[in-house]
Amino acid sequence: SQQGEEDPQALSIQEGENATMNCSYKTSINNLQWYRQNSGRGLVHLILIRSNEREKHSGRLRVTLDTSKKSSSLLITASRAADTASYFCATDSSILTGGGNKLTFGTGTQLKVEL
Amino acid sequence: DGGITQSPKYLFRKEGQNVTLSCEQNLNHDAMYWYRQDPGQGLRLIYYSQIVNDFQKGDIAEGYSVSREKKESFPLTVTSAQKNPTAFYLCASSWGVRQPQHFGDGTRLSIL
């Protein structure tokens, strides 16, 4: 099963509202990353939060991490129609044979921001 | 501009045919990855490579093969042994351990 599970699966809001997505995971992690995917495109990295951090900001994005609850949330403030996309959390919890990091992706939250 | 280029964008495979998906990066990244994405699901790791001439199986390597003869290139072959190849394939790269991954725009593979 997926390490990360996003909630909700789909979210529809009006432009200007805030959008909150949650991610739960099962094993200990080194860091947790959030990615965005526009329909039919590749993923774009948004923000990385390390296991010893509790909150991180980047522009209109705010990410929190609670390692005791094995959960993270992504808040997008003052949403815009252009924020319409799927958002994935990915947990970095192991080093692959020969180096490199293994990311385990959740199933994503589909966000629709309506005018 | 630096980035990852995947080609073709759409690919069709006949029964019993092998097809190769291209992935090229000019980011000077050492690590490269191939993922498969099915509708409504997250990404699953097929193969990865940390250095030229070396690669390792991911979680769902059966029916796939790769090569890494150059740092910039990491092609994926979907063989006839892969019985359910219809999916969206994504290539990614990273500087290395604990770093964010950069993705190409994917190749959508379908069966004729």
gemmi code that builds the backbone of each chain (N, CA, C; Angstrom):
import gemmi

chains = {
    "A": [
        ("SER", (0.852, -1.185, 0.000), (0.000, 0.000, 0.000), (0.891, 1.240, 0.000)),
        ("GLN", (0.314, 2.354, -0.385), (1.072, 3.577, -0.468), (1.488, 4.028, 0.918)),
        ("GLN", (2.680, 4.581, 1.019), (3.151, 5.136, 2.284), (2.335, 6.361, 2.652)),
        ("GLY", (2.127, 7.230, 1.651), (1.395, 8.451, 1.924), (-0.028, 8.350, 1.402)),
        ("GLU", (-0.956, 8.813, 2.204), (-2.349, 8.836, 1.781), (-2.872, 10.250, 1.958)),
        ("GLU", (-3.338, 10.847, 0.863), (-3.838, 12.211, 0.942), (-5.333, 12.233, 1.247)),
        ("ASP", (-5.736, 13.290, 1.877), (-7.128, 13.493, 2.230), (-7.428, 14.983, 2.133)),
        ("PRO", (-8.486, 15.407, 1.448), (-9.449, 14.562, 0.746), (-8.918, 14.105, -0.609)),
        ("GLN", (-9.645, 13.222, -1.273), (-9.261, 12.795, -2.618), (-9.524, 13.896, -3.624)),
        ("ALA", (-10.574, 14.675, -3.377), (-10.922, 15.778, -4.266), (-11.435, 16.935, -3.436)),
        ("LEU", (-11.145, 18.144, -3.914), (-11.507, 19.351, -3.195), (-11.866, 20.422, -4.204)),
        ("SER", (-13.029, 21.039, -4.019), (-13.469, 22.095, -4.915), (-13.756, 23.343, -4.087)),
        ("ILE", (-13.109, 24.445, -4.445), (-13.275, 25.676, -3.687), (-13.421, 26.853, -4.640)),
        ("GLN", (-13.788, 28.000, -4.103), (-13.890, 29.224, -4.885), (-12.559, 29.969, -4.828)),
        ("GLU", (-12.294, 30.700, -5.880), (-11.085, 31.516, -5.916), (-11.053, 32.462, -4.724)),
        ("GLY", (-9.902, 32.575, -4.125), (-9.744, 33.430, -2.963), (-9.827, 32.680, -1.641)),
        ("GLU", (-10.435, 31.504, -1.652), (-10.516, 30.697, -0.429), (-9.192, 29.969, -0.209)),
        ("ASN", (-9.035, 29.448, 0.996), (-7.860, 28.636, 1.317), (-8.158, 27.169, 1.061)),
        ("ALA", (-7.141, 26.434, 0.661), (-7.277, 24.991, 0.421), (-6.325, 24.248, 1.345)),
        ("THR", (-6.839, 23.254, 2.037), (-6.005, 22.451, 2.935), (-6.078, 20.991, 2.535)),
        ("MET", (-4.900, 20.394, 2.361), (-4.795, 18.978, 2.030), (-3.953, 18.298, 3.091)),
        ("ASN", (-4.320, 17.088, 3.410), (-3.626, 16.347, 4.449), (-2.985, 15.090, 3.892)),
        ("CYS", (-1.906, 14.679, 4.556), (-1.171, 13.486, 4.143), (-0.817, 12.690, 5.384)),
        ("SER", (-1.109, 11.410, 5.374), (-0.709, 10.541, 6.477), (0.240, 9.479, 5.943)),
        ("TYR", (1.157, 9.061, 6.775), (2.127, 8.060, 6.353), (2.349, 7.068, 7.479)),
        ("LYS", (3.085, 6.001, 7.187), (3.110, 4.886, 8.131), (4.451, 4.662, 8.822)),
        ("THR", (5.552, 4.957, 8.132), (6.852, 4.665, 8.739), (7.607, 5.962, 9.010)),
        ("SER", (8.686, 5.869, 9.731), (9.475, 7.077, 10.019), (10.088, 7.597, 8.716)),
        ("ILE", (10.293, 8.888, 8.668), (10.748, 9.533, 7.445), (11.961, 10.406, 7.696)),
        ("ASN", (12.694, 10.692, 6.630), (13.768, 11.690, 6.678), (13.242, 13.066, 6.290)),
        ("ASN", (12.394, 13.085, 5.299), (11.720, 14.318, 4.937), (10.428, 13.981, 4.210)),
        ("LEU", (9.605, 14.983, 4.044), (8.347, 14.832, 3.320), (8.280, 15.943, 2.294)),
        ("GLN", (7.879, 15.598, 1.101), (7.852, 16.580, 0.013), (6.446, 16.662, -0.564)),
        ("TRP", (6.098, 17.839, -1.037), (4.834, 18.042, -1.736), (5.127, 18.399, -3.189)),
        ("TYR", (4.348, 17.788, -4.072), (4.465, 18.019, -5.498), (3.105, 18.383, -6.065)),
        ("ARG", (3.153, 19.080, -7.170), (1.944, 19.473, -7.895), (2.019, 18.874, -9.287)),
        ("GLN", (0.851, 18.439, -9.801), (0.806, 17.895, -11.148), (-0.400, 18.485, -11.880)),
        ("ASN", (-0.130, 19.231, -12.922), (-1.200, 19.683, -13.803), (-1.584, 18.521, -14.720)),
        ("SER", (-2.807, 18.539, -15.169), (-3.353, 17.439, -15.966), (-2.463, 17.119, -17.170)),
        ("GLY", (-2.034, 15.861, -17.266), (-1.241, 15.425, -18.405), (0.199, 15.880, -18.400)),
        ("ARG", (0.654, 16.428, -17.277), (2.036, 16.933, -17.193), (2.818, 16.191, -16.130)),
        ("GLY", (4.081, 16.518, -16.027), (4.916, 15.939, -14.992), (4.700, 16.617, -13.651)),
        ("LEU", (5.352, 16.096, -12.623), (5.221, 16.672, -11.292), (6.209, 17.802, -11.104)),
        ("VAL", (5.793, 18.770, -10.335), (6.648, 19.905, -10.002), (6.821, 19.951, -8.491)),
        ("HIS", (8.067, 20.024, -8.049), (8.341, 20.066, -6.619), (7.913, 21.403, -6.035)),
        ("LEU", (7.182, 21.363, -4.916), (6.714, 22.585, -4.265), (7.534, 22.920, -3.027)),
        ("ILE", (7.663, 21.953, -2.142), (8.282, 22.254, -0.853), (8.735, 20.962, -0.185)),
        ("LEU", (9.825, 21.043, 0.551), (10.364, 19.914, 1.288), (10.454, 20.300, 2.742)),
        ("ILE", (9.970, 19.435, 3.623), (10.074, 19.676, 5.060), (10.792, 18.494, 5.684)),
        ("ARG", (11.806, 18.782, 6.491), (12.605, 17.739, 7.109), (11.931, 17.225, 8.361)),
        ("SER", (12.333, 16.063, 8.798), (11.671, 15.424, 9.935), (11.832, 16.214, 11.233)),
        ("ASN", (12.852, 17.068, 11.310), (13.044, 17.865, 12.532), (12.415, 19.266, 12.430)),
        ("GLU", (11.677, 19.505, 11.366), (10.976, 20.776, 11.191), (9.485, 20.573, 11.424)),
        ("ARG", (8.826, 21.614, 11.874), (7.388, 21.510, 12.171), (6.540, 22.312, 11.194)),
        ("GLU", (7.140, 23.361, 10.639), (6.376, 24.209, 9.736), (7.320, 24.857, 8.740)),
        ("LYS", (6.811, 25.057, 7.522), (7.628, 25.702, 6.508), (6.722, 26.497, 5.582)),
        ("HIS", (7.218, 27.638, 5.120), (6.433, 28.494, 4.257), (7.176, 28.720, 2.946)),
        ("SER", (6.393, 28.862, 1.886), (6.949, 29.259, 0.600), (5.855, 29.980, -0.163)),
        ("GLY", (5.968, 31.313, -0.207), (4.929, 32.090, -0.875), (3.568, 31.871, -0.241)),
        ("ARG", (2.597, 31.423, -1.024), (1.249, 31.167, -0.504), (1.102, 29.762, 0.070)),
        ("LEU", (2.164, 29.021, 0.131), (2.139, 27.648, 0.644), (2.623, 27.605, 2.090)),
        ("ARG", (1.910, 26.802, 2.878), (2.345, 26.545, 4.245), (2.230, 25.047, 4.491)),
        ("VAL", (3.313, 24.445, 4.903), (3.341, 23.007, 5.170), (3.640, 22.788, 6.644)),
        ("THR", (2.901, 21.888, 7.248), (3.188, 21.478, 8.624), (3.491, 19.990, 8.651)),
        ("LEU", (4.244, 19.600, 9.638), (4.603, 18.192, 9.805), (4.498, 17.829, 11.272)),
        ("ASP", (3.763, 16.769, 11.533), (3.633, 16.246, 12.895), (4.112, 14.801, 12.879)),
        ("THR", (5.355, 14.584, 13.266), (5.925, 13.237, 13.193), (5.317, 12.302, 14.233)),
        ("SER", (4.783, 12.858, 15.310), (4.162, 11.996, 16.315), (2.866, 11.390, 15.787)),
        ("LYS", (2.192, 12.136, 14.927), (0.949, 11.648, 14.314), (1.182, 11.112, 12.905)),
        ("LYS", (2.413, 11.184, 12.454), (2.756, 10.759, 11.097), (1.820, 11.413, 10.082)),
        ("SER", (1.783, 12.721, 10.116), (0.898, 13.439, 9.216), (1.487, 14.781, 8.829)),
        ("SER", (1.039, 15.282, 7.689), (1.460, 16.573, 7.184), (0.263, 17.246, 6.537)),
        ("SER", (0.293, 18.554, 6.484), (-0.759, 19.265, 5.781), (-0.145, 20.326, 4.882)),
        ("LEU", (-0.810, 20.565, 3.773), (-0.428, 21.614, 2.830), (-1.570, 22.603, 2.768)),
        ("LEU", (-1.268, 23.849, 3.056), (-2.257, 24.917, 2.987), (-1.881, 25.851, 1.850)),
        ("ILE", (-2.824, 26.083, 0.958), (-2.646, 27.078, -0.103), (-3.580, 28.232, 0.226)),
        ("THR", (-3.025, 29.391, 0.476), (-3.848, 30.537, 0.839), (-4.234, 31.339, -0.404)),
        ("ALA", (-5.383, 31.999, -0.309), (-5.863, 32.878, -1.381), (-5.746, 32.190, -2.730)),
        ("SER", (-6.409, 31.064, -2.863), (-6.252, 30.232, -4.044), (-6.684, 30.954, -5.319)),
        ("ARG", (-6.094, 30.503, -6.404), (-6.364, 31.058, -7.730), (-6.780, 29.934, -8.663)),
        ("ALA", (-7.444, 30.256, -9.744), (-7.849, 29.230, -10.712), (-6.632, 28.454, -11.218)),
        ("ALA", (-5.502, 29.132, -11.313), (-4.275, 28.487, -11.793), (-3.727, 27.449, -10.807)),
        ("ASP", (-4.250, 27.426, -9.588), (-3.825, 26.413, -8.618), (-4.502, 25.066, -8.868)),
        ("THR", (-5.470, 25.039, -9.761), (-6.156, 23.796, -10.099), (-5.158, 22.760, -10.591)),
        ("ALA", (-5.076, 21.642, -9.874), (-4.071, 20.614, -10.168), (-4.267, 19.465, -9.176)),
        ("SER", (-3.462, 18.424, -9.332), (-3.388, 17.364, -8.319), (-2.156, 17.605, -7.465)),
        ("TYR", (-2.303, 17.354, -6.198), (-1.206, 17.587, -5.251), (-0.866, 16.263, -4.565)),
        ("PHE", (0.418, 15.953, -4.569), (0.888, 14.687, -4.011), (1.881, 14.937, -2.883)),
        ("CYS", (1.763, 14.153, -1.838), (2.827, 14.128, -0.852), (3.723, 12.932, -1.163)),
        ("ALA", (4.979, 13.054, -0.827), (5.941, 11.979, -1.060), (6.857, 11.900, 0.142)),
        ("THR", (6.999, 10.718, 0.682), (7.843, 10.543, 1.856), (9.186, 9.957, 1.451)),
        ("ASP", (10.221, 10.523, 2.009), (11.583, 10.077, 1.775), (12.004, 9.324, 3.029)),
        ("SER", (12.007, 8.013, 2.937), (12.228, 7.237, 4.158), (13.339, 6.219, 4.036)),
        ("SER", (13.964, 6.138, 2.901), (15.018, 5.140, 2.790), (15.995, 5.521, 1.701)),
        ("ILE", (17.162, 4.989, 1.821), (18.180, 5.194, 0.798), (18.218, 3.953, -0.083)),
        ("LEU", (18.203, 4.193, -1.366), (18.225, 3.083, -2.302), (19.613, 2.456, -2.380)),
        ("THR", (19.650, 1.236, -2.799), (20.929, 0.564, -3.023), (21.780, 1.408, -3.965)),
        ("GLY", (22.992, 1.717, -3.585), (23.870, 2.527, -4.422), (23.690, 4.009, -4.228)),
        ("GLY", (22.850, 4.419, -3.277), (22.652, 5.837, -3.005), (21.347, 6.340, -3.569)),
        ("GLY", (21.096, 7.603, -3.410), (19.844, 8.159, -3.908), (18.732, 7.980, -2.907)),
        ("ASN", (17.645, 8.685, -3.139), (16.547, 8.636, -2.198), (15.328, 7.999, -2.837)),
        ("LYS", (14.609, 7.205, -2.044), (13.381, 6.614, -2.543), (12.216, 7.437, -2.037)),
        ("LEU", (11.455, 7.969, -2.946), (10.239, 8.674, -2.599), (9.056, 7.746, -2.777)),
        ("THR", (8.189, 7.729, -1.784), (6.954, 6.959, -1.875), (5.812, 7.946, -1.947)),
        ("PHE", (5.059, 7.889, -3.037), (4.031, 8.874, -3.317), (2.667, 8.397, -2.859)),
        ("GLY", (1.870, 9.345, -2.398), (0.483, 9.080, -2.104), (-0.348, 9.120, -3.373)),
        ("THR", (-1.649, 8.967, -3.224), (-2.554, 8.903, -4.375), (-3.036, 10.276, -4.818)),
        ("GLY", (-2.753, 11.303, -4.053), (-3.023, 12.664, -4.488), (-4.374, 13.228, -4.111)),
        ("THR", (-4.425, 14.543, -4.056), (-5.666, 15.307, -3.879), (-5.877, 16.133, -5.132)),
        ("GLN", (-7.059, 15.981, -5.733), (-7.388, 16.777, -6.926), (-8.059, 18.073, -6.458)),
        ("LEU", (-7.409, 19.175, -6.687), (-7.931, 20.476, -6.293), (-8.491, 21.206, -7.505)),
        ("LYS", (-9.712, 21.693, -7.356), (-10.315, 22.517, -8.403), (-10.679, 23.852, -7.794)),
        ("VAL", (-10.149, 24.918, -8.361), (-10.437, 26.262, -7.898), (-11.300, 26.930, -8.948)),
        ("GLU", (-12.510, 27.286, -8.531), (-13.472, 27.846, -9.487), (-13.548, 29.357, -9.362)),
        ("LEU", (-13.762, 29.996, -10.506), (-13.862, 31.464, -10.537), (-15.157, 31.944, -9.898)),
    ],
    "B": [
        ("ASP", (17.447, 26.428, -21.314), (16.883, 26.141, -20.000), (17.177, 24.705, -19.613)),
        ("GLY", (17.533, 24.493, -18.335), (17.779, 23.143, -17.875), (16.478, 22.422, -17.617)),
        ("GLY", (16.491, 21.098, -17.884), (15.277, 20.346, -17.646), (15.390, 18.928, -18.106)),
        ("ILE", (14.269, 18.241, -18.061), (14.190, 16.853, -18.488), (13.231, 16.763, -19.658)),
        ("THR", (13.671, 16.103, -20.705), (12.858, 15.953, -21.902), (12.497, 14.499, -22.101)),
        ("GLN", (11.211, 14.237, -22.169), (10.742, 12.888, -22.460), (10.099, 12.862, -23.846)),
        ("SER", (10.371, 11.793, -24.558), (9.738, 11.649, -25.875), (9.500, 10.179, -26.168)),
        ("PRO", (8.474, 9.870, -26.976), (7.468, 10.818, -27.460), (6.459, 11.142, -26.364)),
        ("LYS", (5.565, 12.042, -26.617), (4.523, 12.368, -25.644), (3.461, 11.277, -25.611)),
        ("TYR", (3.157, 10.724, -26.787), (2.199, 9.615, -26.891), (2.857, 8.474, -27.657)),
        ("LEU", (2.574, 7.250, -27.222), (3.181, 6.084, -27.862), (2.169, 4.947, -27.855)),
        ("PHE", (2.135, 4.224, -28.973), (1.210, 3.109, -29.078), (2.006, 1.838, -29.318)),
        ("ARG", (1.605, 0.794, -28.636), (2.325, -0.473, -28.749), (1.394, -1.566, -29.249)),
        ("LYS", (1.918, -2.351, -30.171), (1.167, -3.506, -30.629), (1.502, -4.693, -29.744)),
        ("GLU", (0.655, -5.689, -29.769), (0.896, -6.888, -28.982), (2.219, -7.521, -29.390)),
        ("GLY", (3.014, -7.928, -28.406), (4.276, -8.600, -28.689), (5.416, -7.681, -29.070)),
        ("GLN", (5.195, -6.387, -29.008), (6.205, -5.426, -29.445), (6.906, -4.803, -28.247)),
        ("ASN", (8.208, -4.561, -28.387), (8.940, -3.773, -27.393), (8.936, -2.316, -27.845)),
        ("VAL", (8.807, -1.411, -26.906), (8.901, 0.009, -27.229), (9.846, 0.684, -26.248)),
        ("THR", (10.516, 1.731, -26.725), (11.485, 2.435, -25.884), (11.065, 3.881, -25.696)),
        ("LEU", (11.057, 4.304, -24.426), (10.739, 5.670, -24.058), (12.043, 6.406, -23.765)),
        ("SER", (12.147, 7.604, -24.298), (13.377, 8.372, -24.154), (13.284, 9.337, -22.981)),
        ("CYS", (14.401, 9.512, -22.280), (14.505, 10.493, -21.205), (15.899, 11.108, -21.254)),
        ("GLU", (15.957, 12.418, -21.435), (17.220, 13.140, -21.497), (17.168, 14.307, -20.518)),
        ("GLN", (18.268, 14.511, -19.770), (18.326, 15.652, -18.838), (19.622, 16.423, -19.042)),
        ("ASN", (19.520, 17.748, -18.890), (20.717, 18.602, -18.984), (20.939, 19.354, -17.686)),
        ("LEU", (20.518, 18.723, -16.587), (20.652, 19.322, -15.256), (21.937, 18.889, -14.562)),
        ("ASN", (22.683, 18.017, -15.197), (23.916, 17.468, -14.633), (23.645, 16.670, -13.355)),
        ("HIS", (22.451, 16.082, -13.283), (22.107, 15.267, -12.125), (22.699, 13.872, -12.256)),
        ("ASP", (23.126, 13.332, -11.128), (23.660, 11.971, -11.142), (22.546, 10.922, -11.149)),
        ("ALA", (21.492, 11.167, -10.385), (20.448, 10.161, -10.192), (19.300, 10.366, -11.168)),
        ("MET", (18.807, 9.259, -11.712), (17.652, 9.296, -12.598), (16.707, 8.162, -12.253)),
        ("TYR", (15.422, 8.400, -12.478), (14.385, 7.471, -12.048), (13.312, 7.322, -13.133)),
        ("TRP", (12.670, 6.168, -13.163), (11.480, 5.956, -13.976), (10.334, 5.533, -13.065)),
        ("TYR", (9.187, 6.214, -13.277), (7.976, 5.917, -12.531), (6.849, 5.570, -13.499)),
        ("ARG", (5.912, 4.823, -12.973), (4.677, 4.535, -13.696), (3.527, 5.131, -12.886)),
        ("GLN", (2.594, 5.795, -13.584), (1.427, 6.370, -12.923), (0.168, 5.840, -13.599)),
        ("ASP", (-0.688, 5.199, -12.826), (-1.975, 4.722, -13.301), (-3.060, 5.663, -12.794)),
        ("PRO", (-4.197, 5.725, -13.484), (-5.260, 6.677, -13.103), (-5.646, 6.558, -11.633)),
        ("GLY", (-5.702, 7.699, -10.977), (-6.127, 7.730, -9.592), (-5.131, 7.166, -8.615)),
        ("GLN", (-3.923, 6.902, -9.073), (-2.915, 6.333, -8.184), (-1.688, 7.216, -8.124)),
        ("GLY", (-0.891, 6.936, -7.140), (0.378, 7.638, -7.042), (1.399, 7.043, -7.989)),
        ("LEU", (2.627, 7.499, -7.871), (3.704, 7.020, -8.730), (4.363, 5.796, -8.113)),
        ("ARG", (4.703, 4.838, -8.988), (5.415, 3.651, -8.533), (6.753, 3.565, -9.254)),
        ("LEU", (7.799, 3.247, -8.514), (9.161, 3.263, -9.031), (9.445, 1.997, -9.830)),
        ("ILE", (9.914, 2.175, -11.077), (10.229, 1.048, -11.952), (11.719, 0.713, -11.872)),
        ("TYR", (12.569, 1.676, -12.185), (14.016, 1.528, -12.153), (14.626, 2.851, -11.729)),
        ("TYR", (15.853, 2.788, -11.226), (16.587, 3.987, -10.918), (18.071, 3.760, -11.185)),
        ("SER", (18.779, 4.867, -11.358), (20.203, 4.798, -11.624), (20.896, 5.939, -10.877)),
        ("GLN", (21.956, 5.607, -10.162), (22.690, 6.628, -9.418), (23.952, 7.082, -10.148)),
        ("ILE", (24.374, 6.296, -11.121), (25.618, 6.609, -11.803), (25.613, 5.905, -13.158)),
        ("VAL", (26.412, 6.433, -14.061), (26.503, 5.829, -15.397), (26.890, 4.356, -15.293)),
        ("ASN", (26.279, 3.556, -16.147), (26.544, 2.118, -16.242), (26.106, 1.331, -15.014)),
        ("ASP", (25.253, 1.926, -14.215), (24.714, 1.205, -13.059), (23.262, 1.576, -12.883)),
        ("PHE", (22.403, 0.584, -12.616), (21.005, 0.848, -12.355), (20.450, -0.287, -11.493)),
        ("GLN", (19.355, 0.003, -10.826), (18.763, -0.947, -9.889), (17.265, -1.059, -10.133)),
        ("LYS", (16.706, -2.218, -9.826), (15.264, -2.410, -9.935), (14.534, -1.657, -8.836)),
        ("GLY", (13.386, -1.116, -9.193), (12.498, -0.505, -8.221), (11.439, -1.497, -7.787)),
        ("ASP", (10.259, -0.986, -7.490), (9.200, -1.828, -6.948), (8.460, -2.662, -7.993)),
        ("ILE", (8.469, -2.196, -9.256), (7.678, -2.886, -10.288), (8.482, -3.060, -11.574)),
        ("ALA", (9.679, -3.632, -11.485), (10.606, -3.718, -12.619), (10.244, -4.808, -13.638)),
        ("GLU", (9.425, -5.757, -13.274), (9.141, -6.874, -14.180), (8.515, -6.390, -15.491)),
        ("GLY", (9.101, -6.837, -16.633), (8.582, -6.436, -17.929), (9.196, -5.154, -18.472)),
        ("TYR", (10.136, -4.589, -17.729), (10.818, -3.364, -18.145), (12.330, -3.571, -18.148)),
        ("SER", (13.033, -2.774, -18.956), (14.492, -2.765, -18.906), (14.980, -1.350, -19.164)),
        ("VAL", (16.182, -1.047, -18.681), (16.766, 0.288, -18.839), (18.243, 0.162, -19.180)),
        ("SER", (18.832, 1.284, -19.564), (20.274, 1.385, -19.729), (20.701, 2.775, -19.276)),
        ("ARG", (21.964, 2.918, -18.898), (22.490, 4.233, -18.516), (23.913, 4.321, -19.033)),
        ("GLU", (24.027, 4.525, -20.326), (25.337, 4.616, -20.978), (25.916, 6.020, -20.912)),
        ("LYS", (25.050, 7.014, -20.733), (25.489, 8.402, -20.605), (24.787, 9.033, -19.409)),
        ("LYS", (25.436, 10.002, -18.819), (24.862, 10.653, -17.637), (23.530, 11.312, -17.977)),
        ("GLU", (23.437, 11.827, -19.211), (22.266, 12.607, -19.583), (21.063, 11.756, -19.979)),
        ("SER", (21.258, 10.475, -20.239), (20.221, 9.684, -20.859), (19.870, 8.431, -20.070)),
        ("PHE", (18.578, 8.135, -19.971), (18.118, 6.974, -19.188), (16.873, 6.410, -19.877)),
        ("PRO", (17.031, 5.730, -21.001), (15.870, 5.209, -21.727), (15.244, 3.993, -21.048)),
        ("LEU", (13.948, 3.887, -21.186), (13.176, 2.775, -20.617), (12.554, 1.964, -21.748)),
        ("THR", (12.763, 0.662, -21.732), (12.122, -0.215, -22.705), (11.002, -0.993, -22.032)),
        ("VAL", (9.829, -0.902, -22.615), (8.686, -1.674, -22.145), (8.627, -2.917, -23.020)),
        ("THR", (8.895, -4.052, -22.458), (8.983, -5.272, -23.251), (7.614, -5.941, -23.387)),
        ("SER", (7.558, -6.921, -24.259), (6.305, -7.665, -24.477), (5.932, -8.475, -23.238)),
        ("ALA", (6.869, -8.630, -22.321), (6.575, -9.361, -21.087), (5.720, -8.545, -20.129)),
        ("GLN", (5.636, -7.232, -20.356), (4.794, -6.370, -19.518), (3.370, -6.472, -20.064)),
        ("LYS", (2.531, -7.187, -19.347), (1.191, -7.502, -19.865), (0.190, -6.384, -19.737)),
        ("ASN", (0.460, -5.420, -18.902), (-0.459, -4.304, -18.724), (0.316, -2.992, -18.814)),
        ("PRO", (0.818, -2.643, -19.993), (1.717, -1.500, -20.109), (1.017, -0.148, -20.221)),
        ("THR", (-0.288, -0.143, -20.406), (-0.996, 1.129, -20.578), (-0.886, 1.956, -19.302)),
        ("ALA", (-0.235, 3.093, -19.395), (-0.004, 3.949, -18.231), (0.685, 5.232, -18.680)),
        ("PHE", (0.875, 6.117, -17.737), (1.618, 7.360, -17.929), (2.988, 7.143, -17.296)),
        ("TYR", (4.048, 7.317, -18.080), (5.399, 7.044, -17.601), (6.143, 8.359, -17.384)),
        ("LEU", (6.722, 8.493, -16.212), (7.423, 9.718, -15.832), (8.875, 9.422, -15.508)),
        ("CYS", (9.739, 10.260, -16.044), (11.171, 10.188, -15.766), (11.528, 11.343, -14.839)),
        ("ALA", (12.426, 11.109, -13.919), (12.835, 12.148, -12.975), (14.336, 12.073, -12.743)),
        ("SER", (14.884, 13.151, -12.207), (16.294, 13.160, -11.841), (16.481, 13.975, -10.576)),
        ("SER", (17.601, 13.758, -9.905), (17.902, 14.526, -8.701), (19.411, 14.581, -8.511)),
        ("TRP", (19.857, 15.579, -7.680), (21.271, 15.690, -7.373), (21.753, 14.467, -6.625)),
        ("GLY", (20.890, 13.916, -5.797), (21.309, 12.757, -5.036), (20.440, 12.573, -3.823)),
        ("VAL", (21.040, 12.073, -2.779), (20.278, 11.693, -1.598), (19.561, 12.888, -0.980)),
        ("ARG", (18.310, 12.679, -0.645), (17.502, 13.649, 0.107), (17.166, 14.918, -0.682)),
        ("GLN", (17.363, 14.893, -1.969), (17.088, 16.080, -2.772), (15.766, 15.932, -3.518)),
        ("PRO", (15.090, 17.055, -3.790), (13.855, 16.979, -4.582), (14.129, 16.418, -5.964)),
        ("GLN", (13.108, 15.816, -6.529), (13.246, 15.255, -7.870), (12.596, 16.184, -8.887)),
        ("HIS", (13.240, 16.262, -10.045), (12.736, 17.057, -11.152), (12.162, 16.092, -12.184)),
        ("PHE", (10.965, 16.399, -12.693), (10.267, 15.486, -13.581), (10.164, 16.013, -15.009)),
        ("GLY", (10.138, 15.061, -15.946), (9.772, 15.380, -17.306), (8.255, 15.441, -17.431)),
        ("ASP", (7.767, 15.699, -18.632), (6.327, 15.841, -18.847), (5.639, 14.548, -19.230)),
        ("GLY", (6.368, 13.443, -19.191), (5.743, 12.142, -19.317), (5.503, 11.655, -20.727)),
        ("THR", (5.344, 10.326, -20.821), (4.943, 9.656, -22.056), (3.733, 8.806, -21.729)),
        ("ARG", (2.689, 8.973, -22.513), (1.480, 8.157, -22.313), (1.532, 6.997, -23.296)),
        ("LEU", (1.568, 5.795, -22.749), (1.662, 4.581, -23.568), (0.313, 3.873, -23.598)),
        ("SER", (-0.112, 3.521, -24.802), (-1.379, 2.806, -24.962), (-1.172, 1.586, -25.843)),
        ("ILE", (-2.078, 0.637, -25.725), (-2.017, -0.586, -26.518), (-2.977, -0.497, -27.685)),
        ("LEU", (-2.481, -0.855, -28.876), (-3.340, -0.859, -30.057), (-4.183, -2.123, -30.076)),
    ],
}
model = gemmi.Model(1)
for chain_id, residues in chains.items():
    chain = gemmi.Chain(chain_id)
    for i, (resn, *xyz) in enumerate(residues, 1):
        res = gemmi.Residue()
        res.name, res.seqid = resn, gemmi.SeqId(i, " ")
        for name, pos in zip(("N", "CA", "C"), xyz):
            atom = gemmi.Atom()
            atom.name, atom.element = name, gemmi.Element(name[0])
            atom.pos, atom.b_iso = gemmi.Position(*pos), 0.0
            res.add_atom(atom)
        chain.add_residue(res)
    model.add_chain(chain)
structure = gemmi.Structure()
structure.add_model(model)
structure.setup_entities()
